[in-house]
Amino acid sequence: MPKKPDEQTSTEKSQFEIGDEVGFKLEKEDFTGIIEKQYTNSFMVTFKSLDPEILDKYHNSTVVNWQNLTMIKEGPREQLKKDNSDEDK
């Protein structure tokens, strides 16, 4: 049963989806990464860094509140929708 609009989580109402490339700040530095998982108010984002301290502390992934993300590039949403409709046939 689909959720009612008032039952949706904050991330379901946001513009972001799994697979999107996003920008965010981490320890006062700008990073870009890919959304891997969705939570209630945030997303898990994987990213690359050459800083050994950042690598040791975050292991190339972190959880970021969706309000602190900026869209860089949308993931392949239309392709996923087309693939799902082809499977229904």
C-alpha positions as CSV (number, residue, x, y, z in Angstrom):
1,M,0.0,0.0,0.0
2,P,1.5,3.4,-1.0
3,K,2.2,5.9,1.7
4,K,0.0,9.0,2.0
5,P,1.8,12.3,1.2
6,D,1.9,13.3,4.9
7,E,3.5,9.9,5.8
8,Q,6.5,10.3,3.5
9,T,9.9,10.8,5.0
10,S,11.9,14.0,4.5
11,T,14.2,12.2,2.0
12,E,11.2,10.9,0.0
13,K,10.1,14.5,-0.4
14,S,13.6,15.7,-1.4
15,Q,14.9,16.0,-5.0
16,F,17.6,13.4,-4.4
17,E,17.6,9.7,-5.2
18,I,20.0,6.8,-5.1
19,G,22.6,7.1,-7.8
20,D,22.7,10.9,-7.9
21,E,26.0,12.7,-7.9
22,V,25.9,15.3,-5.1
23,G,28.2,17.9,-3.5
24,F,28.6,18.4,0.3
25,K,31.0,19.8,2.9
26,L,33.0,17.6,5.2
27,E,35.4,19.1,7.8
28,K,35.2,22.5,5.9
29,E,36.2,20.9,2.6
30,D,34.0,20.4,-0.5
31,F,33.5,16.9,-1.8
32,T,31.4,15.2,-4.4
33,G,30.0,11.7,-4.2
34,I,27.3,9.3,-5.2
35,I,24.2,8.6,-3.1
36,E,24.2,4.9,-2.1
37,K,21.5,4.5,0.5
38,Q,18.5,6.5,1.7
39,Y,17.6,7.0,5.4
40,T,14.8,9.0,7.0
41,N,16.4,12.4,6.9
42,S,19.7,11.7,5.2
43,F,21.6,9.8,2.6
44,M,24.8,7.6,2.7
45,V,27.2,9.1,0.2
46,T,30.4,7.4,-1.1
47,F,33.2,9.7,-2.1
48,K,37.0,9.8,-2.9
49,S,39.6,11.7,-1.0
50,L,43.4,11.9,-1.2
51,D,43.7,13.1,2.4
52,P,44.9,10.2,4.6
53,E,43.1,11.6,7.7
54,I,39.8,11.8,5.9
55,L,40.2,8.3,4.5
56,D,41.1,6.9,8.0
57,K,38.1,8.7,9.6
58,Y,35.4,8.1,7.0
59,H,36.5,5.2,4.8
60,N,35.2,6.8,1.7
61,S,31.6,7.1,2.9
62,T,29.6,9.3,5.2
63,V,26.0,10.1,6.1
64,V,24.8,13.6,5.1
65,N,21.5,15.3,5.9
66,W,19.6,15.8,2.7
67,Q,19.4,19.6,3.3
68,N,23.2,19.8,3.2
69,L,23.5,18.2,-0.3
70,T,23.6,20.0,-3.6
71,M,22.7,18.3,-6.8
72,I,25.6,17.9,-9.3
73,K,24.1,15.3,-11.7
74,E,21.0,13.2,-11.5
75,G,21.3,9.4,-11.7
76,P,19.6,7.4,-14.5
77,R,16.0,7.7,-13.3
78,E,14.3,7.5,-16.7
79,Q,16.3,4.4,-17.7
80,L,15.2,2.6,-14.5
81,K,11.5,3.5,-15.2
82,K,11.8,2.2,-18.8
83,D,13.5,-1.0,-17.6
84,N,10.7,-1.7,-15.1
85,S,8.0,-1.1,-17.6
86,D,9.7,-3.5,-20.1
87,E,9.8,-6.2,-17.4
88,D,6.0,-5.9,-16.8
89,K,5.3,-7.0,-20.4
